[in-house]
């Protein structure tokens, strides 16, 4: 029997009694798989369950003529002890160290053992470095706690890194070499690992969604204030224009009016006044149906207009859309439509509730727009359910991995738009120009009492509102 060097075998805590063996063909081994099945054919190497397959190991086994790998499988939970193998590769980080960079190949998934990490995105950068991230990078989320997985998005989707990860405090990270295909196969063979990855992704989605919601509230407030200030500015310009023919002061009024029109803020005000009403909501056509590859036996039919889950209620089930079209409602307002087959719905309340032991409340109501069919995944006994149909958790993990980069992008877009509107709102000096012009001559205040009063009020009001919004924005930025 060929025996691998034990220093290259990496595996977790193992049972020392009551073990059994199962088999998979040697040809099916892929770099990155975390084995829960052994291999028996001809020449055999014996290892413990859970060791990580690397390209180096495959080459070593192949060179030795190994045709099968025998993995000792835990059959009981009674006496356990740490396996006498060296641990997975570990990175010890100090504050400011990087775990990985945006756009790097996704060669590992990671597990945070201790400390706190920052998730950083730099928009429009094909290559990044610590220097570029200092200038253009934005922290979109933070990771903390023990046994928190990250880096799985690129590994699952087979893409480059969508973000850079930096240590905010001294931290320790375990590195697991993998590949996208091998990781998905591992998730199917070990649904508990898939559940852990899905919960981690869900937590980050919830955090980022919360940050987007907070930014969106500030953005709506800023937009309303910018629109109001633009309309007042234009009203003042119109009033001045109407008084250009007044005897004795017509020339002065014309000069003040032309000076106001030359301001970049005047152009912004004109554009804001001409801003079109948003286009009416148009339903998107469903995308071409995809083969989910999951068991649809637990499917449920819903009629048109039927409520699937209600805002404010505990989320005890999650769903996968098999057919039909759904509306997402906050209050009575429809905020989204779901029509893509395979979309995962209601996972945040269930997965985070599973982790904490208490179901979270729904943040929206889901109602059918057309007759629909959904796979219902119960939150109770979730682990047992996924063991029976492991393809479901692999699908859910893949869906969440696809959604998180889109959510991070949504955060950056919302943030950038808020910064732009704050710049538009920083216009108190535009109204101060009118105030100073009126105050330069006491007669002007007497001749233009309404314009002077309105200009003074707006200069003070906008300065205070801008300062308050900027303070709130900085608090969100941390």
C-alpha positions in Angstrom: 0.0 0.0 0.0 1.3 3.4 -0.9 1.4 5.8 2.0 1.4 9.6 1.6 3.7 11.9 3.6 1.6 12.8 6.7 3.0 16.3 6.7 1.0 17.0 3.5 -2.3 15.6 4.8 -4.5 18.2 6.4 -7.6 17.1 8.2 -9.8 18.1 11.2 -10.7 16.4 14.5 -11.5 12.7 13.9 -13.1 9.8 15.7 -10.7 7.1 16.9 -13.3 4.4 17.1 -16.2 3.1 15.0 -14.9 4.2 11.6 -16.0 2.9 8.2 -14.9 3.5 4.6 -16.7 4.7 1.5 -15.2 5.0 -2.0 -15.0 7.4 -4.9 -12.8 6.9 -8.1 -9.3 8.3 -8.0 -10.0 9.9 -11.4 -12.7 12.1 -9.8 -10.2 13.8 -7.4 -9.9 17.6 -8.0 -7.7 20.2 -6.3 -9.5 21.9 -3.5 -11.9 19.0 -2.6 -12.4 18.4 1.1 -13.0 14.7 1.1 -15.8 13.0 3.0 -15.6 9.9 0.7 -12.6 7.4 0.3 -11.3 5.7 -2.7 -10.6 2.0 -3.2 -9.1 0.5 -6.4 -5.9 -1.4 -6.8 -3.0 0.4 -5.1 -4.3 2.4 -2.1 -3.3 5.2 0.2 -5.0 5.5 3.6 -5.8 9.0 5.0 -8.3 10.4 7.5 -11.6 12.0 6.5 -11.5 15.8 5.8 -7.9 16.1 4.4 -7.5 18.7 1.6 -6.6 17.5 -1.9 -3.9 19.6 -3.5 -2.3 19.5 -6.9 1.0 18.5 -5.4 -0.7 15.5 -3.6 -2.4 14.4 -6.8 0.9 14.5 -8.7 2.6 12.5 -5.9 -0.1 9.8 -5.8 -0.1 9.6 -9.6 3.7 9.2 -9.7 3.5 6.5 -7.1 1.0 4.6 -9.1 -1.8 5.1 -6.6 -5.2 4.3 -8.1 -7.3 4.7 -4.9 -7.3 6.7 -1.7 -8.9 5.1 1.4 -10.4 7.7 3.8 -11.3 6.6 7.3 -14.9 7.9 7.8 -16.2 8.8 11.3 -19.2 6.6 12.2 -19.6 7.6 15.8 -19.3 10.7 18.0 -17.9 9.0 21.1 -14.2 9.5 21.8 -12.6 12.2 19.6 -9.1 13.6 19.5 -7.2 16.0 17.3 -5.6 14.2 14.3 -1.8 14.2 14.5 -1.5 16.3 11.2 -0.2 19.8 10.8 -3.0 22.4 10.5 -4.0 24.2 7.3 -1.9 27.1 6.2 -2.5 30.1 8.6 -1.8 33.8 8.1 -1.1 35.9 11.1 -1.8 39.6 10.2 -1.2 42.9 11.8 -3.4 45.9 11.2 -3.1 47.1 7.6 -2.0 43.7 6.2 -3.9 42.4 3.2 -5.3 38.9 2.9 -6.1 39.2 -0.8 -6.6 41.8 -3.5 -9.5 42.7 -5.8 -9.1 41.0 -9.3 -6.6 38.4 -8.0 -7.3 34.8 -9.0 -9.5 33.0 -6.5 -7.2 30.2 -5.4 -8.3 29.9 -1.8 -11.2 30.3 0.5 -10.5 31.6 4.0 -11.7 31.3 7.5 -11.3 34.1 10.1 -10.1 32.6 13.3 -9.8 35.8 15.3 -9.7 39.6 14.7 -11.5 42.0 12.4 -11.2 42.4 8.7 -12.4 45.1 6.2 -13.9 44.4 2.8 -12.6 47.1 0.4 -13.7 47.9 -3.2 -12.0 50.2 -5.6 -14.3 51.1 -8.5 -12.9 51.1 -12.1 -9.5 49.6 -11.2 -8.2 46.7 -13.2 -5.2 46.3 -10.9 -5.0 47.3 -7.3 -2.3 47.8 -4.7 -2.2 49.1 -1.1 -1.4 52.6 -2.5 -4.3 52.6 -4.9 -6.7 51.3 -2.2 -5.6 54.1 0.1 -6.6 56.6 -2.6 -9.7 55.0 -4.2 -10.7 52.1 -2.0 -14.0 52.2 0.1 -14.8 49.9 3.0 -18.1 48.3 2.2 -18.3 45.8 5.0 -16.4 44.4 8.0 -15.9 40.8 9.1 -15.5 39.7 12.7 -16.0 36.6 14.9 -14.6 33.1 14.8 -14.9 30.5 12.0 -16.3 33.2 9.6 -15.7 32.0 6.0 -14.9 34.5 3.2 -13.4 34.5 -0.3 -15.9 31.9 -1.4 -17.5 34.0 -4.0 -14.7 33.7 -6.5 -14.1 30.1 -5.5 -17.8 29.1 -6.2 -18.2 31.2 -9.3 -14.7 30.6 -10.7 -14.0 34.3 -11.0 -11.4 36.7 -9.8 -11.7 38.4 -6.4 -14.5 41.0 -6.3 -12.9 42.8 -3.3 -9.8 43.3 -1.3 -9.6 42.1 2.3 -7.5 44.0 4.9 -6.9 43.4 8.6 -8.5 46.2 10.7 -7.0 44.7 13.9 -4.4 41.9 14.5 -6.0 38.9 13.0 -5.5 35.2 12.2 -6.8 33.6 9.0 -6.8 30.0 7.8 -6.3 29.5 4.1 -7.9 26.6 2.2 -6.7 25.9 -1.4 -9.6 25.2 -3.7 -11.1 25.6 -7.2 -14.7 26.5 -8.1 -15.7 23.1 -9.4 -14.1 21.2 -6.5 -15.7 23.5 -4.0 -19.2 23.0 -5.3 -18.6 19.3 -5.3 -17.4 19.5 -1.8 -20.5 21.5 -0.8 -22.7 18.8 -2.3 -20.8 16.1 -0.4 -20.7 18.1 2.8 -24.0 20.1 3.1 -23.0 21.4 6.5 -20.0 23.2 4.9 -22.4 24.6 2.3 -24.7 25.8 5.0 -21.9 27.5 6.8 -20.8 29.3 3.6 -24.4 30.3 2.9 -24.9 31.7 6.4 -21.7 33.7 6.1 -22.7 35.2 2.7 -26.2 35.9 4.1 -24.7 37.8 7.0 -22.6 40.0 4.7 -25.6 40.6 2.4 -27.7 41.7 5.4 -25.0 44.1 6.6 -24.4 45.6 3.2 -28.1 45.9 2.5 -28.4 47.8 5.9 -25.6 50.2 4.8 -27.3 50.7 1.5 -30.7 51.5 3.2 -29.0 54.0 5.5 -27.2 55.7 2.6 -30.4 55.7 0.6 -32.3 57.5 3.4 -29.6 60.2 3.4 -29.6 60.3 -0.4 -33.4 60.9 -0.6 -33.1 63.6 2.0 -30.2 65.3 0.1 -32.1 65.0 -3.2 -35.2 66.7 -1.7 -33.1 69.5 -0.2 -31.1 70.0 -3.5 -34.3 70.2 -5.5 -35.8 72.7 -3.1 -32.7 74.9 -3.1 -32.5 74.8 -6.9 -36.1 75.9 -7.3 -35.6 78.8 -4.8 -32.5 79.9 -6.6 -34.3 79.9 -9.9 -37.2 81.8 -8.3 -34.8 84.5 -7.1 -33.2 84.8 -10.5 -36.7 85.2 -12.1 -37.6 87.9 -9.6 -34.4 89.8 -10.4 -35.1 89.4 -14.1 -38.5 91.0 -13.7 -37.0 94.1 -12.0 -34.3 94.8 -14.6 -36.4 97.6 -16.0 -36.8 99.5 -12.7 -35.6 103.1 -13.1 -32.3 103.9 -11.5 -31.4 100.4 -10.4 -32.1 98.5 -13.6 -28.4 98.2 -14.5 -27.4 97.0 -11.1 -30.2 94.4 -11.1 -29.1 93.2 -14.6 -25.5 92.8 -13.5 -26.6 90.8 -10.4 -28.9 88.7 -12.5 -26.2 87.9 -15.1 -23.7 87.2 -12.4 -26.1 84.6 -10.9 -26.7 83.0 -14.3 -22.9 82.6 -14.9 -22.7 80.5 -11.7 -22.4 76.7 -12.4 -25.1 76.3 -9.8 -27.6 78.1 -12.2 -27.0 75.3 -14.8 -27.6 72.6 -12.1 -30.8 74.4 -11.1 -32.0 74.5 -14.6 -31.3 70.8 -15.1 -33.0 69.9 -11.8 -36.1 71.9 -12.8 -36.3 70.1 -16.2 -35.8 66.7 -14.5 -38.1 64.2 -16.1 -40.7 62.2 -14.1 -39.4 58.7 -13.6 -40.6 56.3 -16.3 -43.5 54.1 -15.3 -42.6 50.6 -14.0 -42.4 48.0 -16.8 -42.4 44.3 -16.1 -39.2 42.6 -17.3 -39.7 39.5 -19.3 -38.6 36.3 -17.5 -35.2 35.1 -18.5 -34.8 31.8 -20.2 -35.5 29.0 -17.7 -32.4 27.2 -16.4 -32.1 23.7 -15.2 -31.7 23.9 -11.5 -30.5 20.4 -11.0 -32.3 20.1 -7.6 -35.1 18.0 -6.4 -38.4 19.7 -7.1 -40.5 17.2 -5.1 -41.1 19.7 -2.3 -42.7 22.2 -4.7 -45.8 24.3 -3.9 -48.3 26.0 -6.2 -49.4 29.6 -5.6 -52.2 31.4 -7.4 -52.0 35.0 -8.8 -52.1 37.6 -6.0 -51.3 35.1 -3.2 -49.0 36.2 -0.4 -46.0 33.9 0.0 -44.5 35.7 3.1 -45.5 38.9 4.9 -43.4 41.8 6.0 -42.8 41.8 9.8 -43.6 38.0 10.3 -40.9 35.5 11.4 -39.2 33.9 8.5 -39.5 30.1 9.0 -39.1 29.1 5.4 -37.1 30.1 2.4 -38.0 29.5 -1.3 -36.5 28.8 -4.7 -38.6 30.1 -7.7 -39.3 27.3 -10.1 -41.8 29.2 -12.3 -43.8 32.4 -12.4 -43.3 36.0 -11.3 -43.2 37.5 -7.9 -43.5 41.1 -6.6 -41.5 42.4 -3.6 -43.4 44.9 -1.6 -42.3 47.2 1.3 -45.6 48.6 2.7 -47.8 48.9 -0.3 -45.0 50.0 -2.6 -43.6 47.4 -5.0 -39.8 47.7 -5.0 -38.7 44.8 -7.1 -39.9 42.0 -9.4 -38.5 38.4 -9.3 -38.8 36.3 -12.4 -35.6 34.4 -12.9 -36.0 30.7 -12.3 -33.7 29.6 -9.4 -33.9 32.9 -7.5 -33.6 32.3 -3.8 -36.1 34.2 -1.6 -36.4 34.8 2.1 -33.0 33.3 2.9 -31.8 36.1 5.2 -34.5 35.5 7.9 -34.1 31.7 7.8 -30.3 31.3 7.6 -29.4 34.0 10.1 -32.2 32.7 12.3 -30.7 29.2 12.0 -27.4 30.6 13.2 -28.7 32.5 16.2 -31.5 30.1 17.1 -34.2 32.7 16.6 -35.9 33.4 13.3 -35.6 37.0 12.1 -38.5 39.0 10.8 -39.3 39.5 7.1 -38.2 42.9 5.7 -40.7 42.7 2.8 -43.8 41.0 1.6 -43.6 38.6 -1.4 -46.7 38.3 -3.5 -47.3 36.5 -6.7 -47.8 38.5 -9.9 -48.7 35.4 -11.9 -49.4 31.8 -10.9 -46.1 30.5 -9.6 -44.4 27.4 -8.3 -41.8 27.5 -5.5 -39.5 25.0 -3.8 -40.1 25.4 -0.1 -37.1 24.9 2.1 -38.1 24.6 5.8 -36.1 26.4 8.5 -36.9 23.8 11.1 -34.5 20.8 10.8 -32.7 22.6 8.0 -29.6 20.6 8.3 -31.4 17.3 8.0 -33.4 18.6 5.0 -30.2 19.6 3.2 -28.6 16.3 3.9 -31.4 14.7 1.9 -31.0 17.1 -1.0 -27.5 18.6 -0.9 -27.9 20.1 -4.4 -30.2 22.7 -2.8 -27.5 24.2 -0.5 -25.0 24.2 -3.4 -27.5 26.1 -5.5 -28.3 28.6 -2.6 -24.6 29.2 -1.9 -24.0 29.9 -5.7 -27.0 32.3 -5.8 -25.8 34.2 -2.8 -22.2 34.3 -4.1 -23.6 35.9 -7.3 -25.7 38.4 -5.4 -23.1 39.8 -3.0 -20.9 41.5 -5.6 -24.0 43.0 -7.1 -25.0 44.3 -3.7 -21.5 45.7 -3.1 -21.7 47.5 -6.4 -25.1 48.8 -5.4 -23.6 50.2 -2.2 -20.8 52.0 -4.2 -23.3 53.4 -6.7 -25.5 54.7 -3.9 -22.5 56.2 -2.0 -21.2 57.9 -5.1 -24.5 59.4 -5.9 -24.9 60.7 -2.3 -21.4 62.3 -2.5 -22.5 64.0 -5.8 -25.7 65.3 -4.2 -23.9 66.6 -1.1 -21.7 68.6 -3.5 -24.8 70.0 -5.1 -26.2 70.9 -1.7 -23.1 72.7 -0.7 -24.4 75.9 -2.2 -25.0 78.3 0.6 -22.4 80.7 -0.9 -24.7 81.0 -4.0 -27.4 82.6 -1.7 -24.7 84.5 0.3 -23.8 86.3 -3.0 -27.3 87.8 -3.1 -27.2 88.7 0.6 -23.9 90.5 0.2 -25.2 92.4 -2.9 -28.3 93.6 -1.0 -26.3 94.5 2.1 -23.8 96.6 0.2 -26.4 99.4 0.0 -29.2 99.9 2.6 -31.5 101.1 -0.2 -31.2 97.7 -1.8 -32.6 95.9 1.3 -35.5 98.3 1.3 -36.1 97.9 -2.5 -35.9 94.1 -2.4 -37.2 93.0 1.1 -38.6 89.7 0.0 -35.5 88.7 -2.0 -33.2 89.7 0.8 -35.1 87.8 3.4 -35.3 84.7 1.3 -31.6 84.8 0.4 -30.6 85.2 4.1 -32.9 82.4 5.2 -31.7 80.0 2.5 -28.0 80.8 3.1 -28.4 79.8 6.7 -30.7 76.9 6.1 -28.6 75.2 3.5 -25.4 75.6 5.4 -27.0 73.9 8.4 -28.6 71.1 6.4 -25.5 70.4 4.5 -23.4 70.2 7.7 -26.0 67.8 9.3 -26.1 65.5 6.3 -22.3 65.5 6.0 -22.0 64.5 9.7 -24.5 61.7 9.3 -22.6 60.5 6.2 -19.3 60.4 8.0 -20.9 58.4 10.9 -22.0 55.8 8.3 -18.5 55.7 6.8 -17.1 55.0 10.3 
